[in-house]
Amino acid sequence: MINPLQEIRQRQGMTINTMALALGVNQCDIQQTEEGRSERLRPKLRRALESAGFDASAIAAQYLEWRQKETAKASATFRPDPLLRAVLSRPTVDPILHAAIGSRR
């Protein structure tokens, strides 16, 4: 499944910059949405899509579905490296430090 905003942009033959200019929104809003960094379509982008004749509610629903699938894919393939795993498995407070702090009380 492709990002619905990206699909619309490509179908229109536009770059991110030309779509942003045509809709009167910031280029970063388009780019972040296409990359899935926005949890949902920003209100200004929704209004701009609606005024351009698109069904912004349907696009927003498709975007949420796409983002959920992308997030699930990313978390299923995430494998922390061994060093990170070792750091994460350590107790929050070093036992020696904990003993030193405890002896001062």
Beta strands, then each sheet from edge to edge (+ up, - down):
end
